[in-house]
Amino acid sequence: MSVINFDSTKYEEMQEFSPIPAGEYTAIIAEQEIKTTQSGNGEYISLKFQIVEGQHKGRNVFTNLNFNNPNATAVNIAMRELKTICNCFNLAPTGDFDLNLLLNKPLIIKVGVEKDNRDSNKLRNKLSMYKPYSQQTQPQQAFQPMQQAPVQQLAKDDIPY
């Protein structure tokens, strides 16, 4: 028997997520995690960026930074990318660095669109640049990752039949 406790009224249906259009977006780093590479011989930082303004607010874009890898070029690229992200927040780490310091702070991300390397028939987003968020031109506000709001149930009288 395969039984679970599930109340479908608490959830929205899933949506198909095609890549967002190329451009610049205000985002936060909503999540970070250090993971082991699939081959087991390295580690990378997995970053989840969440767009916090505009038409695509709530959408996520991901990147991985290979900070421990046999490929020195991959490590160099990742460390340059991490330095650029840190510079957006006026951080200049020189030793042990707590990645949580990157979370929930606004920055501008430049997003491109490319073919997915696992499925050439699909497109995916790729981050190509990071810029500081200018508080002079934007309203100052605290940015927090979006939480899925509970689905509101309609009364029978609210259904337009």
DOGUGU-767117 format. One record per residue: residue in one letter; x, y, z of N, C-alpha, C in turn. Coordinates in steps of 0.2 Angstrom, whole numbers, padded with zeros to 4 digits, always signed. Layout:
aXYZXYZXYZ;...
***
This chain:
m+0004-0006+0000+0000+0000+0000+0004+0006+0000;s+0003+0011-0004+0007+0017-0005+0002+0023-0003;v+0002+0025+0003-0002+0031+0006+0002+0036+0009;i+0001+0042+0007+0004+0048+0010-0002+0053+0013;n+0000+0057+0017-0004+0062+0020-0003+0068+0015;f-0008+0070+0011-0008+0075+0006-0014+0079+0005;d-0013+0086+0006-0019+0091+0006-0018+0095+0000;s-0021+0093-0006-0019+0097-0012-0022+0104-0012;t-0026+0106-0008-0029+0113-0008-0023+0118-0005;k-0018+0115-0002-0013+0119+0000-0007+0121-0005;y-0008+0119-0011-0003+0120-0016-0005+0122-0022;e-0001+0126-0026-0003+0128-0033+0000+0122-0037;e-0003+0122-0043+0000+0118-0048+0007+0120-0050;m+0011+0115-0053+0018+0117-0055+0017+0121-0061;q+0022+0125-0063+0022+0129-0069+0028+0127-0073;e+0027+0127-0080+0033+0126-0084+0038+0132-0084;f+0044+0131-0082+0049+0137-0082+0053+0136-0088;s+0052+0141-0093+0057+0142-0098+0062+0147-0095;p+0067+0148-0099+0072+0153-0096+0069+0160-0097;i+0071+0164-0092+0069+0171-0092+0073+0174-0098;p+0071+0180-0101+0074+0183-0106+0081+0186-0104;a+0086+0186-0109+0092+0189-0107+0091+0196-0105;g+0095+0198-0100+0095+0205-0098+0098+0206-0091;e+0097+0212-0088+0099+0213-0081+0093+0213-0076;y+0094+0210-0070+0089+0209-0065+0092+0211-0058;t+0087+0214-0054+0089+0214-0047+0087+0208-0044;a+0092+0205-0040+0091+0198-0037+0095+0198-0030;i+0094+0193-0027+0097+0191-0021+0100+0184-0021;i+0105+0183-0017+0107+0176-0017+0103+0173-0011;a+0098+0169-0013+0093+0166-0008+0096+0160-0005;e+0100+0156-0008+0103+0150-0005+0110+0149-0008;q+0114+0146-0003+0121+0144-0005+0122+0137-0002;e+0126+0133-0006+0127+0126-0003+0134+0124-0006;i+0138+0121-0002+0144+0118-0004+0143+0110-0006;k+0144+0108-0012+0143+0102-0014+0149+0098-0017;t+0149+0092-0017+0154+0088-0020+0153+0087-0028;t+0158+0087-0032+0157+0086-0039+0154+0079-0040;q+0151+0078-0046+0149+0071-0048+0154+0066-0048;s+0160+0068-0050+0166+0064-0050+0169+0062-0044;g+0167+0066-0039+0170+0065-0032+0177+0068-0031;n+0180+0071-0036+0186+0074-0035+0187+0082-0034;g+0181+0085-0032+0181+0092-0031+0175+0094-0027;e+0175+0101-0026+0169+0104-0023+0167+0110-0027;y+0161+0112-0026+0158+0118-0029+0153+0121-0025;i+0153+0128-0026+0148+0132-0022+0142+0132-0027;s+0136+0130-0024+0130+0131-0028+0126+0137-0026;l+0125+0142-0030+0121+0148-0028+0115+0148-0032;k+0109+0150-0028+0103+0151-0031+0101+0159-0030;f+0101+0162-0036+0099+0169-0036+0091+0169-0037;q+0088+0174-0033+0081+0175-0034+0080+0182-0036;i+0076+0183-0042+0074+0189-0044+0069+0192-0040;v+0070+0199-0038+0066+0202-0033+0062+0208-0035;e+0063+0210-0041+0059+0215-0044+0057+0214-0051;g+0052+0217-0053+0050+0217-0060+0046+0211-0062;q+0045+0210-0069+0040+0205-0072+0042+0198-0070;h+0049+0197-0069+0051+0190-0067+0052+0189-0060;k+0049+0193-0055+0050+0193-0048+0048+0186-0046;g+0053+0183-0042+0052+0176-0039+0055+0171-0043;r+0057+0172-0049+0061+0167-0053+0068+0166-0050;n+0070+0160-0052+0077+0158-0049+0082+0157-0055;v+0088+0159-0054+0094+0158-0059+0099+0155-0054;f+0103+0150-0057+0107+0146-0053+0114+0146-0056;t+0119+0146-0052+0126+0145-0055+0130+0141-0050;n+0136+0138-0052+0140+0134-0048+0147+0137-0049;l+0151+0137-0043+0158+0140-0043+0162+0134-0041;n+0166+0131-0045+0171+0126-0044+0177+0129-0040;f+0177+0129-0033+0182+0132-0030+0188+0126-0028;n+0186+0120-0029+0191+0115-0027+0190+0110-0033;n+0195+0110-0038+0194+0106-0044+0201+0104-0047;p+0202+0099-0050+0208+0097-0053+0210+0102-0059;n+0205+0105-0062+0206+0109-0067+0207+0116-0064;a+0213+0119-0065+0215+0125-0062+0212+0131-0065;t+0210+0130-0072+0206+0135-0075+0199+0136-0073;a+0196+0131-0071+0189+0131-0068+0189+0134-0062;v+0194+0133-0058+0195+0136-0051+0196+0143-0052;n+0201+0145-0056+0202+0152-0057+0196+0156-0060;i+0192+0153-0064+0186+0157-0066+0181+0157-0061;a+0180+0152-0057+0175+0152-0051+0178+0157-0046;m+0184+0158-0044+0186+0163-0039+0186+0170-0042;r+0187+0171-0048+0186+0178-0051+0178+0180-0050;e+0174+0175-0052+0167+0176-0051+0165+0177-0044;l+0167+0173-0039+0166+0174-0032+0168+0181-0030;k+0174+0183-0032+0177+0190-0030+0172+0195-0033;t+0170+0195-0039+0165+0200-0042+0159+0200-0038;i+0156+0194-0036+0150+0194-0032+0152+0198-0025;c+0157+0196-0022+0159+0199-0015+0160+0207-0016;n+0163+0209-0022+0164+0216-0023+0157+0220-0023;c+0152+0216-0025+0145+0220-0026+0143+0221-0019;f+0145+0218-0013+0143+0219-0007+0149+0222-0002;n+0154+0225-0006+0160+0228-0002+0163+0223+0003;l+0163+0217+0001+0167+0211+0005+0174+0210+0001;a+0179+0209+0005+0185+0207+0003+0189+0202+0007;p+0186+0196+0007+0188+0191+0011+0196+0189+0009;t+0200+0187+0015+0207+0185+0013+0208+0179+0017;g+0203+0175+0020+0205+0169+0023+0198+0165+0023;d+0197+0162+0029+0190+0158+0029+0185+0163+0028;f+0180+0161+0024+0174+0165+0022+0168+0162+0023;d+0163+0165+0027+0157+0162+0028+0152+0164+0022;l+0150+0160+0018+0146+0161+0012+0139+0164+0014;n+0137+0163+0020+0131+0166+0022+0131+0174+0022;l+0137+0177+0022+0137+0184+0021+0135+0186+0015;l+0134+0182+0010+0131+0184+0003+0124+0184+0003;l+0120+0181+0008+0113+0179+0007+0109+0186+0008;n+0104+0186+0004+0098+0191+0005+0100+0198+0004;k+0105+0199+0000+0108+0206-0001+0106+0208-0009;p+0104+0213-0010+0102+0214-0017+0109+0216-0022;l+0109+0213-0028+0114+0215-0033+0110+0214-0039;i+0114+0217-0045+0111+0216-0051+0115+0210-0055;i+0111+0206-0058+0114+0200-0061+0112+0201-0069;k+0117+0199-0073+0116+0199-0080+0115+0192-0082;v+0109+0191-0085+0107+0184-0087+0107+0183-0094;g+0110+0178-0097+0110+0176-0104+0106+0170-0105;v+0105+0168-0111+0102+0162-0113+0106+0158-0117;e+0107+0151-0116+0111+0147-0120+0108+0140-0121;k+0111+0136-0125+0109+0129-0126+0111+0125-0119;d+0106+0121-0117+0108+0117-0111+0113+0111-0114;n+0119+0111-0110+0124+0106-0112+0122+0099-0111;r+0116+0097-0108+0114+0090-0107+0108+0089-0112;d+0105+0094-0115+0100+0093-0120+0100+0099-0124;s+0103+0098-0130+0103+0103-0135+0097+0106-0138;n+0091+0103-0136+0085+0105-0139+0082+0110-0133;k+0085+0111-0128+0082+0115-0122+0087+0121-0122;l+0084+0126-0119+0088+0132-0117+0088+0133-0110;r+0094+0136-0107+0094+0138-0100+0097+0145-0099;n+0097+0147-0093+0100+0153-0091+0107+0153-0089;k+0111+0158-0090+0118+0158-0088+0119+0165-0086;l+0122+0165-0080+0124+0171-0077+0131+0173-0080;s+0131+0180-0082+0138+0182-0085+0141+0188-0082;m+0137+0191-0077+0140+0197-0074+0136+0199-0068;y+0140+0202-0063+0137+0204-0057+0139+0211-0056;k+0134+0216-0054+0135+0223-0052+0132+0224-0046;p+0135+0229-0042+0132+0232-0036+0125+0235-0037;y+0121+0234-0032+0114+0237-0032+0115+0244-0030;s+0112+0248-0034+0113+0256-0033+0106+0258-0029;q+0107+0259-0022+0102+0261-0018+0100+0268-0019;q+0104+0272-0023+0102+0279-0025+0096+0279-0030;t+0096+0274-0034+0091+0274-0039+0085+0269-0038;q+0086+0265-0033+0081+0261-0031+0078+0262-0024;p+0072+0261-0023+0069+0262-0016+0073+0257-0011;q+0074+0259-0005+0078+0255+0000+0073+0250+0003;q+0074+0244+0003+0070+0239+0006+0074+0233+0008;a+0071+0229+0012+0074+0223+0014+0072+0217+0009;f+0076+0214+0007+0075+0208+0002+0075+0202+0005;q+0070+0198+0005+0069+0191+0008+0067+0186+0002;p+0069+0180+0002+0067+0175-0003+0059+0175-0002;m+0056+0174-0008+0049+0174-0008+0047+0167-0005;q+0041+0167-0002+0038+0161+0001+0032+0160-0003;q+0030+0154-0004+0024+0152-0008+0018+0154-0003;a+0014+0158-0006+0008+0160-0001+0003+0154-0002;p+0000+0153+0004-0005+0147+0004-0011+0149-0001;v-0013+0144-0005-0019+0144-0010-0025+0146-0006;q-0028+0151-0008-0035+0153-0005-0040+0149-0008;q-0045+0146-0004-0050+0142-0006-0056+0147-0008;l-0059+0146-0013-0065+0150-0015-0071+0147-0012;a-0076+0151-0010-0082+0148-0008-0086+0147-0014;k-0092+0143-0014-0096+0141-0020-0098+0147-0023;d-0100+0152-0019-0103+0158-0022-0098+0162-0026;d-0091+0161-0025-0086+0165-0028-0084+0162-0035;i-0087+0156-0037-0085+0153-0043-0090+0155-0048;p-0087+0158-0054-0091+0162-0059-0094+0157-0064;y-0099+0153-0063-0102+0149-0067-0109+0152-0070;
***
